[in-house]
Amino acid sequence: MTTATITITAKTWDEERVGEVDPAHAVARATYTTEWAGDATGTSTCWLLISYVTGEPDKPETLTGPYSGFEQVTATIGGRSGTFVLAVSGAHTGGVARTDVHVVVGSGTGELEGISGSGSYAADAMEYKMMLDYEL
């Protein structure tokens, strides 16, 4: 296993509430894009489903709840280029998104065919670090 330290910078965030009981209790879907730098360089697009259970929508840092989704990555890692998909799950509490990721088996293309691995990050700003343990 090789560990990559990746600096991720969020570029866009688009969120829509698709089911709402009240302002604090809702289901939303979000799409966001990022740029990767460090031991892996590239870009990604992530699609999330979020279940908000507390907080105020006009103060995003107060929102809490779990989320899951998939992230399509186009990158160069370990000197090899291609694409792969990360399965993403986590929870937002206290203004921090704590996230676990796992490479979807069979999702690698190009020189990243056969990639496997997992990682995690804690994002409290638009730029954060992810540690990704992977095998090629």
C-alpha positions in Angstrom: 0.0 0.0 0.0 1.2 3.5 -0.8 -0.1 6.6 1.0 -0.7 9.7 -1.0 -1.2 13.1 0.7 -3.5 15.2 -1.4 -4.4 18.8 -1.0 -8.0 19.3 -2.2 -9.4 22.7 -3.1 -13.1 22.9 -3.6 -14.1 25.0 -6.6 -17.9 24.9 -6.8 -20.8 23.8 -4.5 -24.4 23.5 -5.8 -27.0 22.3 -3.4 -30.7 21.7 -3.7 -33.1 20.7 -0.9 -35.3 17.9 -2.4 -37.3 17.0 0.7 -38.0 19.3 3.7 -40.0 18.8 6.8 -38.8 22.1 8.3 -35.7 24.2 7.9 -33.6 22.0 10.2 -34.9 18.6 8.8 -34.3 18.1 5.1 -32.8 15.9 2.5 -30.5 17.7 -0.1 -28.5 16.7 -3.0 -25.2 18.5 -3.8 -22.7 18.6 -6.6 -19.3 20.0 -6.1 -16.0 20.1 -8.0 -12.4 20.1 -6.7 -8.8 20.4 -7.8 -6.2 18.0 -6.5 -2.5 18.7 -5.8 0.3 17.0 -4.1 0.9 13.2 -4.4 -2.1 13.1 -6.8 -3.0 15.9 -9.3 -6.2 16.3 -11.1 -9.9 17.2 -10.7 -13.0 15.6 -9.4 -16.8 16.0 -9.4 -18.8 14.6 -6.4 -22.5 14.0 -6.1 -23.9 13.7 -2.5 -27.2 13.0 -0.8 -27.3 14.8 2.6 -29.8 14.3 5.5 -29.9 17.4 7.6 -31.1 16.8 11.2 -30.3 20.1 13.0 -29.1 23.6 12.2 -30.0 26.7 10.3 -29.9 26.7 6.5 -28.8 30.4 6.4 -25.8 29.4 8.7 -24.3 26.3 6.9 -21.7 25.9 9.7 -24.5 24.9 12.1 -26.0 22.2 9.9 -25.5 18.6 11.0 -26.2 15.3 9.4 -24.8 12.3 7.5 -24.1 12.2 3.7 -23.1 9.7 1.1 -22.3 9.7 -2.6 -19.8 9.1 -5.3 -16.9 11.2 -6.6 -15.5 10.8 -10.2 -11.8 11.5 -10.2 -9.5 12.3 -13.2 -5.9 12.3 -11.9 -2.3 11.3 -12.1 -1.2 9.3 -9.0 1.9 7.3 -8.6 3.0 8.5 -12.1 0.0 7.0 -13.7 -3.0 8.7 -15.2 -6.7 7.8 -15.6 -10.0 8.0 -13.8 -11.6 6.2 -10.8 -14.6 6.6 -8.6 -14.6 7.1 -4.8 -17.6 6.0 -2.7 -17.9 8.8 -0.1 -19.6 8.7 3.3 -19.5 10.9 6.4 -21.2 13.4 8.6 -21.1 17.1 9.1 -21.0 18.3 12.7 -19.5 21.3 14.4 -18.6 22.9 11.1 -16.4 20.0 10.0 -17.2 17.4 7.3 -15.5 14.1 8.4 -15.4 11.8 5.4 -14.3 8.3 4.6 -13.6 7.3 0.9 -13.2 3.9 -0.8 -12.1 3.3 -4.4 -15.0 1.6 -6.1 -13.7 -1.8 -7.3 -13.4 -2.0 -11.1 -13.8 1.8 -11.5 -10.2 2.6 -12.6 -9.6 3.4 -16.3 -6.5 4.1 -18.3 -3.3 3.6 -16.4 -5.3 3.6 -13.1 -7.1 0.4 -14.1 -7.1 -1.9 -11.1 -6.6 0.8 -8.5 -7.9 0.0 -5.0 -7.7 1.8 -1.7 -9.3 4.0 0.9 -8.8 7.2 2.8 -10.3 10.0 4.9 -10.3 13.7 5.5 -11.8 16.3 7.8 -12.8 19.5 5.9 -13.5 22.7 7.7 -12.7 25.0 4.9 -12.6 25.1 1.1 -9.1 23.6 1.1 -8.2 20.4 3.1 -5.9 17.4 3.0 -6.9 13.8 2.3 -4.7 10.8 3.0 -5.4 8.0 0.5 -3.9 4.6 0.9 -3.9 2.9 -2.6 -2.5 0.0 -4.6 -2.0 0.0 -8.4 
